[in-house]
Amino acid sequence: MIKNHSIDADMVRHVEQIRLEMQAAAARAGRDPRSVRLMAVTKTVPAEIVNRAIDAGVALLGENRAQELLEKYEHYAPAEIHFIGHLQTNKVRSVVDKVSMIESVDSLRLAQEINRQAGRLGRTMDILLQVNVGREASKSGFFAEELAEALQAVSGLAHVRVKGLMAIPPKCDNDKQSGKFFCIMNKIFLDIRDKKLDNICMDELSMGMSADYIPAIENGATIVRLGTALFGKRSMPGPPAE
């Protein structure tokens, strides 16, 4: 286990600058800056680099891959961890005891398996339902019109607790375009919250990545997921980094 890691002054300044930008975006939207949390997306980033961000004050990590989480988990400094990537049902057992929230719940079948595995451990797992706000064939998630039925079904599971919604909007050319999708997500989020559904809490709206976290905050995001903005560009196969 990695135990010795010194505070990186450059990382501290970098995190402080991102937080200032987040605070300014929240202020423009008339929001309390404390209502938005910064998540460090750790995909492909070595544990020792992630620990520098933790030492700089980033208290929330986002893990995309179950296997990578298992490899790095014991090397991390203390931090809250959310699972944010596509999660196969056969991988739930390996992550359910290591994270405080699974944000990427994109099907009832996955929610049921999380419920089963959390129940095996005698715990309740906080989850977010992933919304495919851009209706993209390449992305997972519920369509907006499917949420009511999904929420009703998940609300009956004893060992999961819906805490809000998560989304990855389509890639856009500018903040104005991104803002349209974030606005749609915020409206969906607020509409569900106003209904005060039994066993459903609309506390978290996780949306916004390195390229678009400013308009996300301006449109109600409570968690922004930053990888490249924190750690720089990374060379990797598959979907773009958060």
N, C-alpha and C positions, 0 to 999 in steps of 0.2 A: 504494500500500500504506500502511495506517495504521501509523505507527511510534511516535508520541508518545501515550502514555496514562499518566496518573498513577494511583498506588494510591488506591483509594477506601476511606476508613476505615470507612464504613458497611458496605460489602461485606465487608471483613475481619472486622468484628464479626459480621456475619450468617453468614458461612461458619464462623467459630469456634463460634457457637452450634449450628449444624447438626452440626458434628463432635462437640461435647459430647453431643448427643442420640444420635448414632450410637454413640459410645463407651459410653454408658450402656446402650443396647440390647444391644450386644455383650457387655458385662459381665454383664448379666442372663442371657444365654444361655451364659455360661461360655466365651466366645470371646475371642481376641486382637483388640482393636479394629483392629489393623493389617491384619487379614484382610478388611476391608470397604473398598471404594473408593467415593468420591463422584464421580458423573458429573454434569456440567452439561449438561442437554438444551437445545440452542440454537435450537430451532424458533422462527422469527419474531423472534429476538432479534438486534439489530444487533451486528456484530462488535466495535464499541468497548465495548459493554456486556459481551459475553462476555469481552473482554480484562481487564475489571476483576475478573471472577471468577478468571481465570487468575492475575492479579497477587496475588489474595487467597489463592492456594495451591491452587486447583482445577486439577489436572493432566490431567484426562480429560474430553473433550467427547463428546457423543452427537448425531449428525446424523440427522435423520429423512428428509430429502428430498435427492435427488441434485442437483437444480438449485440448491437453496439452498447446498449444500456448495460447488459450483463457484463461486458468486457470492461467498462469504465466505472461502473457503480462504486466499487470499493475504493477507487482512487480519488473520488470527489471529496472536496471539503464540504462541510455541512451546508445543505441548500434544499429547498423544496423542489421536487421534480414532477413535471407533468409529462405524460406521453401524448405526443401530438401527431404522430405519423399513422399511416394506415396500419391497423392492427389485425392480424389474422386470428381467428378464434383459437387456433392451436398454440398461439403465443401468449394468450392472456395469463395463463398460470405462471409464466416466468416473470411477468412484470407487475402483477397485481399487488405484490407485497413490497414493491420498491418505489411506487409513485403515489402521490396524493390525489391525483386527478388524471383521468383519461379524457382528453378533449376531442378525440377523433372518432366518436361513436357514430358510425354511418349506417347502421342497420339494427333492427330489432334482434336479430340472431346474435350479433356481437354483444348487445346490452344484456341479453339473457345469459351468455357465457360469462361475462364479467360478474353478473349477479351470482352465478353458481360458484365461481372461484373465490369471490369475496366472502360468500357465505361459508365456504370451507374454512376460511381463516377467521371467521367470526367478526368480520368488519363490514363497514358500508363504504363503497367506493363512490366518490364524487365523479360525475361525468358531465360532459357537454355533448349535445347533439350537433353533428356536423351538417351544415346546410350547403347544398350545391346551388349557391345563389346565381351563378352564371349558367346553370343548366348545361354544364359541359360534360360530354360523354367521357372525357379522359379523367374526370374527377369523381370521387365518391361523395356520398352525402344524400340527405333527404331533400327533395324539392319542397318548396314552401307549403304547397297544398297537402303534403304528406305529414307535416309536423303534428297536426292535431291528433291524428290516429296514433302516431308514434309516441307522442307524449302520454296519451291515455294508457297505452300498453306498458310503457316503461314505468309509469307512476305506480303500477301495481307490483313491481319487483321489490323485494324486501331489502336487498343488499346493495342497491345502487340509488344514488340521489342525483337527480338532474339539477345542475347549478347554472345552466344557461346554454348558450349557443356558440359555435365556432364556425368560421368560414374562411375559405381561400378563394377570393374573387378572381375572375379572369385577369390575365396580364393586360395592363393598360398603358397607353402612351403618356399619360399625364395625370396629375392629381384630380383634375375635374372629372375625368372619366372614371377613375377609381372611386371618387367620392359618390358617384351615382350608385354603385353597388353597395358601398358601406351605408349609404342612406337607406337603401332597401333593407339591409340587414338590421339596422337600428329600428326601423319601423316594425319588422317582424318580431324582434326582441321585445319592444315596448308593448306591442299588441298582446303577446303571450303573457307578459308580466301583469298587464292590467286585468287579465281574466282571472288571476289569482287561483290557478288550478291546484287541486289537492296534490300534495307531495311533490310539487314542482316549484323550484326557486329560480327566478331569473336574476341572478346576481352577477354573472360573468358573460361578457361578450368579447370573445377572443378573435381578433381580426387585425390585420395590418402586419406587414413584413418590412424588410429593410427598405424597399423602394417606395412604400406607400403608407408608412405608419403615421405620418402627419395627418392626412385626410381621414384615416381610420379613427384617430383620437378625436378629431373634429366632429366625427359622426358617431360617437358613443362608445368606442372600444374601451374595455377595462383591462385587457391584456394585449400587448403588442409583442410579436415574436420576431426577434432580430438575430440573424446569424451573420450575414455579410457585413452589416453596419457595425457590428462589434468586432468581428474577427478577420474581416477582409474576405476577398474572393477566394473560393475554394474550388478546386477541380474535382468534379465528381460525376458519376453517371446518374441518369435518372432525372427526376423533376428538379427545377431550380431550387436553390437554397432559400430558406425563409429570410 
